[in-house]
């Protein structure tokens, strides 16, 4: 395996843990000390420090020491755009699944229930409403990741 793919794998492996993803999410707002991050995540400082070390080794975060306090910040600014892209895809997938479920429910409903009452706007159904058309958020990487789905 070439070295660039090994480094990429290291970055994705570091991001592949929910606690580390939560740490990255906290750092999107700016530099934080370990004690603040531990409190925000409800974890203990040694465990948080270990996760931060993994993120640092992958090049995702950087740290600086101020006396006895260590402050962490995002070193890989593109992570925010990447998370925004992932969140957009997850939102579209959730909308598609919701739309499919609504269509399935409409198809099973008795004919008298299909008089148009209760149809949700923007939801695809068998009654001629337009399906939700996915648009890739990857084209707009300037938006900040919101962390909400």
C-alpha positions as CSV (number, residue, x, y, z in Angstrom):
1,X,0.0,0.0,0.0
2,X,1.4,3.4,-0.8
3,X,2.1,5.9,2.0
4,X,-0.6,8.4,1.0
5,X,-3.3,5.7,1.3
6,X,-1.9,4.6,4.6
7,X,-2.1,8.2,5.9
8,X,-5.6,8.6,4.6
9,X,-6.6,5.4,6.4
10,X,-5.1,6.7,9.6
11,X,-7.2,9.9,9.3
12,X,-10.4,8.0,8.7
13,X,-9.6,5.5,11.4
14,X,-9.1,8.4,13.9
15,X,-12.4,9.9,12.8
16,X,-14.2,6.5,13.0
17,X,-14.8,6.7,16.7
18,X,-17.9,8.5,18.1
19,X,-16.0,10.0,21.0
20,X,-13.4,11.4,18.7
21,X,-16.1,12.7,16.3
22,X,-17.6,14.5,19.3
23,X,-14.2,16.0,20.2
24,X,-13.8,17.2,16.6
25,X,-17.4,18.7,16.8
26,X,-16.4,20.6,20.0
27,X,-13.2,21.9,18.3
28,X,-15.2,23.3,15.4
29,X,-16.1,26.1,17.7
30,X,-12.4,26.9,18.4
31,X,-9.6,26.0,20.7
32,X,-10.4,24.2,23.9
33,X,-8.4,22.8,26.8
34,X,-8.6,19.1,27.8
35,X,-10.5,19.8,31.0
36,X,-13.2,21.8,29.0
37,X,-13.5,19.0,26.4
38,X,-13.8,16.3,29.1
39,X,-16.5,18.3,30.8
40,X,-18.4,18.9,27.5
41,X,-18.3,15.1,26.7
42,X,-19.0,14.0,30.2
43,X,-15.8,11.9,30.2
44,X,-12.7,11.7,32.3
45,X,-9.6,13.6,31.4
46,X,-7.3,10.6,30.8
47,X,-9.7,9.0,28.4
48,X,-10.3,12.3,26.5
49,X,-6.5,12.9,26.4
50,X,-6.0,9.5,24.8
51,X,-8.6,10.2,22.1
52,X,-7.0,13.6,21.5
53,X,-3.6,11.9,21.1
54,X,-5.0,9.7,18.4
55,X,-6.5,12.7,16.6
56,X,-3.1,14.5,17.0
57,X,-1.1,11.6,15.6
58,X,-3.4,11.6,12.6
59,X,-2.8,15.3,12.0
60,X,-6.4,16.3,12.7
61,X,-5.8,18.4,15.8
62,X,-2.8,20.3,17.1
63,X,-2.0,21.3,20.6
64,X,-0.1,23.9,22.6
65,X,0.9,24.0,26.2
66,X,0.2,27.0,28.4
67,X,1.7,26.2,31.8
68,X,0.2,22.9,32.9
69,X,-2.8,23.3,30.6
70,X,-2.9,21.8,27.1
71,X,-5.1,23.5,24.5
72,X,-6.3,21.7,21.4
73,X,-7.5,23.1,18.1
74,X,-8.4,21.7,14.6
75,X,-5.3,21.4,12.4
76,X,-7.1,20.0,9.5
77,X,-9.6,22.7,8.6
78,X,-11.1,20.7,5.8
79,X,-12.7,18.4,8.3
80,X,-15.5,21.0,8.8
81,X,-16.4,20.9,5.1
82,X,-16.2,17.1,5.1
83,X,-18.5,16.8,8.0
84,X,-20.9,19.2,6.4
85,X,-20.9,17.1,3.2
86,X,-21.5,13.9,5.2
87,X,-24.4,15.6,7.2
88,X,-26.0,16.7,3.9
89,X,-25.9,13.2,2.5
90,X,-27.3,11.8,5.8
91,X,-30.1,14.3,5.7
92,X,-31.0,13.5,2.1
93,X,-30.9,9.7,2.8
94,X,-33.3,10.3,5.8
95,X,-35.6,12.3,3.6
96,X,-35.5,9.6,0.9
97,X,-36.3,6.9,3.5
98,X,-39.1,9.0,4.9
99,X,-40.5,9.6,1.4
100,X,-40.3,5.9,0.6
101,X,-42.1,5.1,3.8
102,X,-44.9,7.7,3.1
103,X,-45.3,6.2,-0.4
104,X,-45.5,2.7,0.9
105,X,-48.1,3.8,3.5
106,X,-50.1,5.6,0.8
107,X,-50.1,2.6,-1.4
108,X,-51.5,0.4,1.4
109,X,-54.2,2.9,2.5
110,X,-57.8,2.3,1.5
111,X,-59.0,4.4,-1.5
112,X,-61.2,6.6,0.7
113,X,-58.1,7.6,2.7
114,X,-56.4,8.8,-0.4
115,X,-58.5,12.0,-0.9
116,X,-55.4,14.2,-0.4
117,X,-56.1,14.9,3.2
118,X,-53.0,14.6,5.4
119,X,-50.4,14.6,2.6
120,X,-47.2,16.2,3.6
121,X,-45.8,18.9,1.4
122,X,-42.6,17.9,-0.5
123,X,-43.1,14.2,0.3
124,X,-43.1,11.9,-2.7
125,X,-46.2,9.8,-3.0
126,X,-48.3,7.9,-5.6
127,X,-50.5,11.1,-6.0
128,X,-48.3,13.1,-8.4
129,X,-46.3,15.0,-5.9
130,X,-42.7,15.6,-7.0
131,X,-40.1,13.3,-5.3
132,X,-37.3,14.9,-3.3
133,X,-34.4,15.5,-5.6
134,X,-31.0,15.1,-3.9
135,X,-28.5,17.8,-4.5
136,X,-24.9,17.1,-3.4
137,X,-23.6,19.3,-0.7
138,X,-20.1,18.4,-1.8
139,X,-20.3,21.2,-4.4
140,X,-20.5,23.8,-1.6
141,X,-17.6,23.2,0.8
142,X,-17.6,26.7,2.1
143,X,-20.5,26.0,4.5
144,X,-19.5,25.2,8.1
145,X,-20.5,21.9,9.6
146,X,-23.5,22.4,11.9
147,X,-23.4,19.1,13.7
148,X,-27.1,18.6,13.4
149,X,-29.0,16.3,11.2
